[in-house]
């Protein structure tokens, strides 16, 4: 009997359960689909070791956090259902049904709705996971050779566990509400409207103006200062403090905007008399002003959450795209090894920091006055490399090495000096242009551009199948592998015919374009050459510059299997490189191209999926909260809409008023969130442009369109449900209208 009653209630109150059902179904769908990532990676043919486990673990852990967010939404949505059905539950008790049986009916209804949402969500999630496999393959640039239908038991169990937690939480709160609420409160719930407090419109306008000023100043500060990521260590704390002030200003300003929105709306539309007195606009404005007063805080929170969602998705996936597009240029050879020389600053640091090195090591550390030949040490001659596989067997690295070249990089000041001769700031000053913001607060001017000999640069070009470039004794060439603003800056400098002064020698450009295609001096994720001046070998030998680093770039022997070669040198450990018992530097990064591709794939995949996952749940959360708020407002204002109908207002006008109110509540937080996002993304794009031109189109545009479709879908559902509630309220007039008595 109780089961039949509960099923009938769910069918009859389907509209009330729609938002709850929709949100729960979407939650189950994304929880299942994203937690099948390990199976998607396998089917997509991505063979990077450990990638599936890493991504599966990260997304699984994130699911628990997002499940907490969804649980809050379920409770919030359930409160709306309880508010709508209090009179019904009170009627059950009036008819003699005990609270225990009422609680049982509620529990059964919750079970029915949860099961329907879970089944629908799993079905949609299974379908979405199949489609996401193709997205995963596209993201990792692989081809699906053997696609087949799959079902993840792990994702199913994880989703079910999250669902059960949300179900139990919702059920407990429902039972608590029934037990604590008095019968008279249940029966009179429909006649108890929310108390509304109006504010002085002039005070509200003043607060709104303060909010506009705070947000505007915060935008200016962010555009001027940028993010503190590029600040040097000495300026990092100050930059973080300034960024904290900017964040506080935009946060306070956002809440002030919404707090003062009601007064601004009233005064603005009252000044437009032709608009204010038309149709039901006066009623609509008054309703908006009254409701904004009660939800201004939540609208501010929603605007900030939408800002985070839009920015995280757009920024995260765009950075991943930049890294993917330039990965081939950043990794020109099969394997690279760097060696970093000691400079006066590094020696002072190492020897002055007690406990970093033992006394015997400190005594043999000397300032580098010349570069060393890395290949003999690297392949076993002289100071040999200790290279062992997992069984402890000695492996000769020379067995895999084919073509190789060493690129020596020098600082642009003499041995023992400290002031660089060639800096980005000086170049911009000569051209009469501003320094790119990507350099702001960085150590680019402290380090200056590097200097390398033309013979090594041309040998690298030959390895990569390019023709050598002639660089005369009085000429220079600028190279950079990071693209974006850096390459544009160097190209503009050379195209303008500007000279460089190096060690008292004035040099003119050898070409009119900076080289970026053959400029990488080591395998890396984001570029290894921020700026290098290539000069003739004879000139370099006269300058006595301070060595900074040497990079050994090696390709495997022709015909050698890359996987086998990578495996044979996987555990390379190089001993300290000593020259006449002295150590002039230390070994830096040793990495293969395959390993860098694997690391980049893992990073890009994690960034993209985390951004989409978090962004989608935040968008759904914001839309669901707004939807429930608006449905509650319509339920509270049903008597007002009934009165409008009784005095002769057209149904179409009433529905138009409802849509206008809900459009404001949905669009205003979105507009503020988008404004915050545009400013933040402008700064992020300028910052990322140091590594390459950042595009926010393509996949990012499609993803954001899906998010906005979900947001717009909630708006449409909310309006349709509201229109039905208003129609039901208006219909009450006709049911109780007596044509003889006139009422």
N, C-alpha and C positions, 0 to 999 in steps of 0.2 A: 504493500500500500504506500509506504513512505517513498519507495523507489519510483513508483508510478507518479506520485505527486511531485517529486523532485524533477523527474524527466519532463513533466508537463510545465513546471515552472521555468525550466531552462528554455524550452521551446517558446513559451509565451513571452519571456523576458529576454529574448535573443538580442534585441537592440541594446539593452543595458549591458549585456555581456560582450558586445562586439569589440570594443576597444581592449578589454581584458583579454579576449580570445586572440585578437590580432597581434597584440604585443607579445603574448606568451608564445604564439606560433612563430613569430619572427625570431624570438630569442632561441627557441629550440632549433630552428633552421640554421642560424649562423653558428650556434654552438656545435652542432653536429658537423656541418660542412667544413668549418675551419679546423676541427680536430681530426679530420681525415688527411691532414697534410702529409703525413708520413707515407700513406698509400699513394697519394697523388705524385709525390716525388719519385716513387718506384715506377709507377706506370708511365710517367713522363720521360723516363730514361735518363734521369739525373743520377750519375754514379759517384758523386762526391761523397767520400767516406764521412759518416757521422752526421750528414746534413739532415736527413730525415729525423734522427733522434733529437738533434738540437732544436729544430723548428717545432717538432711535436711537443717537446718538453716546455718550450717557451710559451707556445699557444695554450697548452694545457694549464699551466700555472696562471696565465692571464684569464682563462675561462672562469676560474674560481672568483677572481676579483669582479669580472663583469657579471657573474651570476649574482653577486651581492647587489650590484646596481639594478639588475633586473628584478631581484626580490623586492627592493624598495619600490620599484614601479608597480609590481603586482599588488603590494599592500596599498599603494596610493590609488590604483584603479579599483581595488576591492572596496575601499572606503566609499567610492562613488556609488558602487552597486548597493552597498549597505544603506547609504543615505536614500537611494531611490526606493528601497523595498522595506524600510522600517515600518510603514503602516501595514504592509502585508503581513510581516512577522507578528506585529501587534494583534492583527485580526485573528491569526491562528491561536494566540493565547486567549483572546476573548471567547473564542469558540470552544475553549476547554483543553486545548493542546498544551502539554507541559513544556517547559523550556528545554528539557532534554530532547524531546521529539523535534522541537523547532531547530535545535542545534544539529540533530541528526539529518534533517532535511537540508540544512545549509551545507553540511559536510558532504552529503551525496551530490548536491548541485556542484560543489567545488570539484569533486572527483570527476563528474561527467564532463565539465568544461575543461579540466586539466587533461583528461584522457583524449578528448577531441583535439585540443591544441597540440598535445604531444604527438599524436598519430599524424596529424596534418603537417606539423613541423618536421617530423622525421622523413615523411614522403618528400616534402619540398627540399629538405636538407640533402637527401640522397640524390635528387636530381641536380641540385646546385653543386654538389661535390663532383659529379661527373663533368659538369661544365668548367668548374674551377681547375680541373686537371689540364685543360687546354690553356687556361690562363697561366698556370704554373709552368707549363712547357714553354710558353711564349716568354715568360719572365726570365727563365734560365736559358733561353735560346737553344732548346733541344727539340727533337722531332719524336712524336709518339709513334713507335713502331708497332706496338701490339696493344691497342686500347681494348679494354674489356670492362664490363660492368663490375662494380665492387661495392661491398658493404663493410663498414668498419665496426666490429664489435666493441672495440675500445672507445670509439667516439660515441657509440650508442650508450654504453654503460656510463660514461662521463656525463653525457647529457641527461640521462635518466637520474643520476645522482643529484645533479643540480636542480632538476625538476622536482624531485622529491623534497628537497630542502625548501624550495619556494612554496610547494604545496602545504607542507607541514606548518610553515610560518604563517601563511595566509589563513589556514584552518584554525590555528590557535588564536589568532587575532579576531576572527569571526566569532568563535565561541566566547571569547572574552567580552566582545561587544554585546552579544545577546544576554549574557549572564549579568552584566553590569547595568544595562539600560532598563529603566523602569517602563512599565506598560504604558503609562500616560505619555511618556516621551515618544514611544513608538507610534502610538495612535495620532499624536499631534505633530509628527515630524513634517508632514506636508505643509502645515500652516505656519511653520517656524522658519522664517527667512533669515538670512545672514544679516547681521547689523552692519550698516554702512556708514562710515564717517566721511564727510566731505571736508576738503581742505580749503583754506583761503587761497583763491586762485593766484593772487599776486605773490604770495610766499612761494607757491608751487612754481610759478614762472621764474622767480629768482633762483630757486634751487636748480631748475632746469638749465638756466643760463650758466650757473656755476659748473654744472655737469659738462656742458658744451665746452667751456673754457678749459676745464681739467683734461678732458679727452683731447682737445686740440693741442694743448701744451704737451701732453704725453706723446701725441703723434710727432710733433716737432722734435722733441727730445730723442725719440727713437730713430727718426730719420737722420738726425744730426749725429748721434753717438753710435747707433747701431747696437748689435749684441756684443757682449763683452768677451766673445770667444777668441778674438784675435789679439786681445790685450797681452802685453808682456807681463812677466811675473811681478815686476815692481809696480805696475799700474792695474793689476788685475783686481785687487780689493777695492780700489777706488771706482773702477768700472762697474764692479758688481753692486756697489752701493748706489751708484747713479741709476743703474738698471732697476734696482729695487724700488727707488723713488718713482721712476717712470711707470713701473708695474702698479704700484699703489695708486698713482694718479689716475691711470686708465680704469682701474677697478672701482675706485670711489666715484669717478666721473660717470661710469656706466650706471651704477645704482642711482646716482643723483638724476641722471637723465630720465629714468623710468619713474622715480619718485615725483618729479615735477611734471611728468607728461600730462597728467589729467588737467592741471590748471592751464598748461600751454594749449591743449586741444580746445578747451572751452573758449578761451580768449581769442584764439586764432579763428575759429569757426564763427564765433559771435561777431567778429569784425567783418566776416563775409556774409552779410545779411541775406543775400540772394540764395546762398547755399544753406545757411543755418535754418531758415524758415521754410525750406522746401520739403514737402513730404514728411517723413518721420525723422529727418536729420537731427532735430532738436532732441527727440527722445533717444536717438542713437548716441549722440554726443554725451548726454547726461549719463546713460548707461555705461559708456566707456570710461568716463571720468570716475564714476563710482567704483567700477570694478578694478580699474588700474590702481586705485588706492590700496586695494586689498591684496593685489598680486604683484606689486612693483618689485618686491625682493626676488620672487621666483622668476620674473621676467629678466631681471639683471643676471641671475644665475644661468638662465637658459641662454642668454646672449653670449656669456663668457664660455659656456660649454660648446655652443655652436662655433665660436671662434677657435677653440682648441681642436674641435673635430675637423673643421675645414683646413686649418693650418697644418695639422699633423698629417692629414692625408696628402694634401697638395705638396707640402714641403718634403715629407718622407719619400714619397714615390718619385718626385722630381730629382732629388739628390741621388736616389738609386739609379734613375735613368742616366744621369750625367756620368756616374761611375761606370755603368755598363757600356755606354757609347765610347768612352775613352780608354777602356781597359786594354785593348790591343796596343794602343800607342804607349801606354804606361809600362808595358811589359814586352820589350823588344827581343829578348833572348830567352833561351831555355833555362838558364840559371845565372844569377848574379851574386856577387859577394862584395861588400863594401869594407873599407878600412878607413877609420877616422883618426886623423893625426892630432896630437896634443898641440894646443895653442897656449899662450901665456895665461889666459883666463881659465882654461880647463886644468892646467897644471896647478894653478893656485887653489882651485876648488878641490882637486883630488888630494893634494898634499896638506891642505889646511883642514880637511874634514877628517878628524881622527876616527879611526876604526874602518874607514872606507877601504884603505889598502894597508898591508903590513909594511913595516919599515924597509925590508929588503926590496919589495916591489917599488916603493916610493923612490928609493935611491937610484934605481935603473931607469926611471921615467924621465925622459928628456924632451926638450922642445924640438919639434920636427923642423929641420932646415932643408930637407929634400924628400922627395917621394921615393917609395921602394917598389920593386918589381914584385907584384903579387903572384903571378902565375907559377914561378918556381916553388914558392912556399906552399901554394895551394895544391899542386899536383904531386908533391912529395920530395922535391929536391931541396937541399938546404934544410931549413927548419920544417920538418915534415908535418903533414896533417894526420891527426889521429882519426881515421874513418872506419867505424866498425858497424857491421850489420847486427841484427838481433841475436845472432848466434855468437857474436864476438869475433867473427872472421874479419881480417884486415882487407880492405877494398882499396884499390888504386884508382884515384879519381881521374888520373890521366887516361884511363881506359875509355871514358865516355866523352872527354873534351875534344871538340873539333875546332872550328873557328873561334877566335877569342880576341878581345881588345881590352886594354886598360885605359880608363878615362881618369886623368888626374885633374882635380879641381883645386885652385888656389884662391885665397882671399885677395882682394884688390889692394892690399897694402904690403909693404916690404916685411921681411922676416923680423919678428919681434915688435912690429908696429901695432896700431890699434884703430886707425882712422881709415875707413874704406875710401877708395878713390871714385868708385862708380856706385851710385845709389839711386833708387827710384825717385826720391824726392828731388835730387839735383836734376835728373832728366826731365821731370815735370816742370821744374822751375825754368829750365832752358827753353822748353816748348811753350811756356806761359799757360800751363794747364794745371788743374787741381789733381792732387794725388788721389788715385782710386780709393774708395772707402774701405775696400778689402785690406788695404795696407794700414789703416788707422790703428794705432796702438801696437802694431806688430814690431818684430825686430828686423824688418827688411832693411832699414837704414843702418842699423848697427852692424849687420853682417855684410851688406852690400852685395853686388853681383859677384859671381865666381868667375874665374879666368881659367881657360883650358887651351892646350896647344892645338893648332890646326891639323897636325899629322894624326893625332888620335881621333879627332872629330871626323876627318875624312875616312879613316879606316873603319869607323863605325858606320858611316854612310855606305861604304863598299859592302860591308857585311849585310846591310839591309837592302842591297841591290840598287843603290842610288849613285849618281855621278859625284865625284869629289868637287869641292868648291875651292877656287883659288883665292887665297887671302894674302895680300902683299904685306911687306914689312910695316907699312904705315896704314894698314886697314884693320877693320874689325867686323865681326858678325855676331849678332845677338841670337841666342837660341833659348827656347823655353818649351817644355812639354805639357804645361798645364792649361793652355788655351785661354779663352775668355779675355778678360781685361788685361792680363799680363802680356799676352802675345800682341794684342791690339796696341798696347803702350809701346812695346819694343819696335813693332812694325812702323808705327807712326814716327818714332824717333829716327829710325834708319831712313824711311822714305823722305823725311824732311832734310836729310843730308847733314844732321847734327854730328859734331865731332865728339870724341871721348878723349879724356886726358888720363893716361895711365903711366905712372912712374916718370912723369915729365915728358912723355911722348904724346903727341897729338895724333889721333887716329881718325880716319874717315870711314864711312860705311863701305863694305865690300859689295853689298847688294842693297836692294830697297825693301826687303821683306825679311822678317824674323822667321827662323826655321822652327817648326813645332813637330813635324812628322818624324824627324830622326834626331830628336833632342833628348830623349830619355837616356839617363846615364845609369839606371839600375831598375830592376823590377820593383813595382810599387803599386799601391791601390789608388793613390790620388796624384801621382806625378812625383818625380824625383829631382827635377831641374826647374827651380823657380826663376832662374835667369843666369845665363852664362855668357861671358864675352870670349869669343874664339879669336885668338891672335896667332900670328906667325911664330913658329918655334924659336927662330933666332931672336925675336924681340922678347919672348918670354924668358929666355935664358939670361937676358940682360937685366931683367926687372927684380930678380931676387925676392919673389913674392912668398908669402907665408902659405905653406901647404895646408889644405883643409881636409881633403878626403881623396881616396882612390877607389874606383869601382871597376871590378873585373867582370866583364860581360862575356858569357860563354854559350855557344851553341853546341849541341851534341853532334857527334860524328854522323855523317850522312848515312841513311839507312838504319840507324839505331832506333829501336823502339823507345818512345818517350817514357812510357810507364816503367819499363825495366830500368832505364837510365835514372829516372827520378828515385826509384826504390834503392838503387845501388849507392846513391850519395845522400840518402835520406837522413842518416845519422852522423853526418860530417861534424867533427869537432876539431877546430884548429887551435894549435898551441900558440902561445904568445910569440909574436914575430920579433926577434931580436936581431939587431945589427951591431956587431962588435960588442955584444953584451948589453946593449942599450935598447930600450923600448920607446919608440917615437910615436906610438899610437896604439889603438886597440881595434879588434875585429868588430865590424858592425853587422848589418843584416845579411843573412845568407838565405836566399829563397829562390825556388823554382817558379817558372811561369805557371805550371799546372797548379802548384800550391796557392799561388796568388789568385788564380781564377777560382779555385775552390773557396778561398776565404771571401773573395768578393761576392761570389754567388750566395754564400751563406748570409753575408751581411745584407745584400740587396733583398734577398728573399725575406729575411726577418723584418727589415725596415718596412717593406711593402705590405706584408701580411699584418704586422702589428698595427701599422697606420690604418689600414682598411678595417681591421677588426675593431679597434678602439673607436675609430671615427663612426662606423656604422652604428655601434651600440649607443654612442653618445647622441647621435642624431635621432635614433628611435626613442631614447630616453626623453630628450627634449620635446619631441613631437607628442609623445604619449602624455607627458605632464601637461602640456598645453591643451591637449584634447580633453583630458579629464577635467581640467579647470573650466573649460568652456562649457562642457556638458553640465557641470555642476551649476554654473551661472545660469544656464538656460532653465534647469530644473528649479532654481531659486526664483527665477523671474517669470515662471509660467503664469502666475496670476496677473502680472502686468500685461503680458501678451493677450490674455483672455479679456482684460479690460479694453485694450486697444481694439480688439475685434468687436466688442459690445458697443463701442462708440462709433463703429462704422468703418474702421480702417480695413483696407483691402488685404487679403491674405498674402498677396504678392509683395506688398509694401512691408509687411511684417517680416516675411522671409528675407527680403533684401536688407532690412535692418539687422537681422541676426547674422547674415553673411558679412556685412560691413564690420560689425563688432569683432567677429572671429578673424576676419582678414587682418585687422589691426593687431590683434594679439599674436597672430602667427607671423606677420610680416615685420613688425617692428623689431623684435629680438633678432630675426634673421638679418635684417638690414644692418643693425648695429654689429652683429657678429661678422658679417661680410666686410663692413668698413674696417673693423679691427684687423681682419685677415688680410685685406688688400695692403694695408700699411706694413704689417709684419712681413708679408711675402715680398714686398718691394725691397725691404732691408735684407731678407734672406737671399733673394735673387742676386742682389749686389754682392753679398758676401760669397755666395757660391760661384759667382762669375769669375772669381780668381782661378777656379779649376776648370771652367768651361761654361758654355752658354746653357743656362738652365731653362728648360722648356716645361711649361705647366699644362701642355696640351695632351693629346693622345689618350693614353690609359688613364691619366689623372682626370682629364675632362670627363671621360666615360664614368669613372668611379664617382666623381662629384655629382654627375647627372643622376646616377642611381640613388645617391643620398638625398638629393633634392626631390626626386620622385617619391621616395619613402616619406619625406617631410610633407610634400604636397598631398600624398595619399592619405595621411592622417588628417590633414585639413579637410579633404573631401569627405572622408568618413565622418568627421566631427560635424560638418555642416549637414550632411544627410540625416544623421541621428538627431541633431538639434531641430531640423525642420520637422521631423516626425514627432518629436516631443512638443513642439509648438503647435502642430496640427492637432495633436491629442488634447492639448490644453484649450485650444479654440473650440474644438468639437464639444467640450463640456457645456459651452454656452447654448448650443442647439439642443443638447439632451435635456437641459433644465429649463428651456424656454417654453412658457405657456402662452399661446397666442390670445387667449381670452383675458387673462390677467395682465398680459404685457410684460411678464418677467419670468 
